Amino acid sequence: MRFFLSGPSGVGKSTIIRAILAAHADIRLSISYTTRTPRPGEQDGREYFFISREVFEERVASKCFLEWASVHDHLYGTSLDWVVSMEKLGYHILFDIDVQGVRQAQAQNSPGAYIMLLPPDIATLERRLKGRGTEDSLSLATRLENAKKEMRAWTLYDYLVVNDRLETAIADVESIISAERLRRRAVEGRLTWLSEIG
């Protein structure tokens, strides 16, 4: 099962992802391939799979990626083979993904639950971004405009989770995971005897 999670910067996505991964040993965070060099402390295969631009572009041409994007002059992509191999081992995959990636995954008819995290309103998002203390006024304005662009794509998603209170937002995402695990296609794969009773 695949869970695609998007949301603008400052909405609390990373915190919610950490909570979900801590609560579910059978959910793995998707690991992207990238052409950028490792930062101090990063390990190949843990944070990212680090490959050359030439190899990355060959894989794009061979349609090896479920989704890929160019971000700040570096390429990032999710290997479909890696996703399938993890699923064969019994893992569900959680994607930390932007709108561009969601569009690509949906264009490939990738099954899964598409979830967008939203702030209760723009003023709250702006306050949260300011509270980080990492943005000057120009970069704050840019982030807010980018957030609005991303949130305009809300109709692409199956679920909209509003992060007004963190604990409630985590519980809402947990509810989606529980509901998706009970979908007929998920259960019938485990209960093969259902097809035997006619």
N, C-alpha and C positions, 0 to 999 in steps of 0.2 A: 504494500500500500504506500502511496506517495502523498505527502503533505507539502504543498507549496505555500510558503509564508512570505508575504510582502508587506511593506509599510514604509512610510517616509522616515528619514533620519529624525531621531528624537521621540519616536512613538513608543519605544521600549521593546523593540523586537528582539534585540540581543539578550535582554534579561529574561524574556518569555521563553526564548529558545533554550537558554541554560536550564530553566526550570523544567521544561518538557523532557530534555535529555536526561536530567538527573532522576526523573520519575519513571522513565521507561527504558529499560535495558535493551529492549528489542527495537528501538528507534535509533537510527544513525543519521548524523548530519552529513549531507552531501559534501563531498570534498571536490573542489574545482581544480581543473588544470589551469595553469597560468604561465605567461611568458615573462613575468617579472622575476627579479632575483629574490632569493629568500632574505627576509629581515632577520636580525639577530634573534636567536632562540627558536626560529621556525625550522621544522623538519619536513623533508619531502615525504608525502603520504600522510601527514598529520594535519597540518593547516591547509596545504595545497600539494598538488603534484606539479613540480617545476619542470617545464620543458622549453625548448627553443621556439622562437617564432616560426622557423621553417617547419618544424615537426607539427606545431599547432595548426599552421595553415594547410598542411597535408591532411590532417585529420578533419578539418573543416570541409575540404574538397571531397573527402571520402564519406562525409555525413556521419562522422563518429560521435558528434555531440548532440545531446538532447536539446541543449541551448548554449549559446555563446554570445559574448559581447566584447566590445572594445571600450575600456575604461582607462582614462588618463594615459593613453599611448601603450597600454598593456592589454593583452587578450586573456579572457577568462572563459572557461567552458566546462560543462558537466558531461562527462563521458557516459553515454548510454550503456556501454558494456559494463562499466563499474556499477551503475545502478542495478542492472539486471543481475550481476554477480552477487551483490549484497542481498538482493531479494531472494535469490536461490539459497542463500545461507539462512534465510528466515527473518531478515531485518526489514523493517519499514524505513522509508527514507524521508527525512525532513529537509526541505530545500529552503535556504535563505536566499530569496530570489527577487529580482526587480521586475517591473512591468514588462520590459523588453524580453526578459527570459520567459515570463509567463506566456506571452504571445507566441513565442517559438515553441514552447512545450505544448501549448494547445493546438498549434498548427500541425504538430506531429501526432495529435490525438492521444497525448499522454494521459492515462487515467490518473485520477487522484482528486484530492480535496484542495481547492484553491481558496486560500484564506488571506484577506487583507486586514491588517491592523490599522486602526484609525484613531486619531486623537478625538476627544469630545468636541473640540472646535479649534479653529486656527489660532486663536489667542492663547490657548493652553499649549499648543505645540510651540509657538514662539517663546512662551515663558520657559518651557523646558529646554529649548535650545540655548536661550540666554543663560539659564542656570548652569549649563556646562562650563561657562566661562572660557570657551575655546574659540568663540566666533567674534570677529569684529563686525561692525555694522554692515559692511558690504557683503561679507561671506554669509552673514545671517540672512540678509535679503535674498541672496542667491539660493540658499538652502530652502527658504520658505517658498520661493517660486518653484523650485524643483519638486518640493513636497506637493504643492498644488497640482502640478502636472501629473505626478504619479497618482494622486488620489482621484483625479478625473477619470481614471481607468477602472473605477470601482465595479463597473458592470461586468468586467471579465471574471469576477470572483464568485464562488459559490457561497462564501460566508464572509460577513463583515463583523469584526470584533472591535468594539470601542474600548480603548484603554483609558478609562476614567479612573479606575482603581486597579492597581497592578494585580492584586490577588484575584479580583473578579475576572480580569482579562485572561489570566492563566487558567482559571476554572472554565472559562468559556472555550478556550482552545482545547482543554482536556475533554470537554463535552463533545466537541467536534470529532476528536480522535475516537472517543467511545462510540459515537454514532456511526462513524465510517467503518469501524471494526465489525459492526452488526449489519452492515449492508449485505444483501443476499449474495452478491458475487464474492464477498469476503468469507462468508460463513460456508457456502456450498463447497468451496475448495477444500475446507477442512473436514466436512461431513460427507464423504463420498457415498455413504450408505443411502443418502437421500435419493440419489438417482436409481438406486436398486429397488426402491419400494413402489416404483411406477408412478 
